[in-house]
Amino acid sequence: MAIKCRECGEEAKLIKGKYHWKEVGLDNVYLEGEGVKQWECANGHKTVQINAVGHLLKVLAGAVAKKLDRLTGKEVRFLRKSIKMRANKMAALLGMRPESYSKIENGHDEVGSRVDRMVRLVYRDPEDVEAILMALTDVQKDTEGSWDMTAPLAGQGEPVAAYAVA
């Protein structure tokens, strides 16, 4: 099946093979099969049709979040964007300056183990994690208190550390 090229109007022919889906923002995503079609005209312009993009993005994000190796900066960005979160908000949730977080997403700084774990956690349940982390941040900012070493652990007589608000 041939179509007209959107750039030059020439006839574009259906081509076979894997499609390197660079637009997703990750280096290693290739699509093939019935869900993706590619056309190319004589001038080298390509047109691509990807079916069920929304579903495909969810599946891809889930796979990225479950990978065993540490996330890359591009994968951190992909997961953040998959939950439609702004970079400055993610930085705040991670307790980072936006500039430092940007360096991670752009590959100028490594993704540390803490950032890796927190990004995966935020991806899994953004609303609950945000509420919890913001509540903790508010407590740290808004309270001054002291450590009380005499509070007993429930059901036991041994004292544990407890934070008391003054």
Buried (B, 14 or more C-beta within 10 A) or exposed (E): EEBEBEEEEBEBEEEEEEBEBEEBEBEEBEBEEEEBBBBBBEEEBBBEEBEEEEEBBEEBBEEBBEEEEBBBBBBBBBBBBBBEBEBEBBBBBBBBEBEBBBBBBEEEBEBEEEBBEBBBBBBEEBEEBBEEBEEEEEEEEEEEEEEEEEEEEEEEEEEEEBEEEE
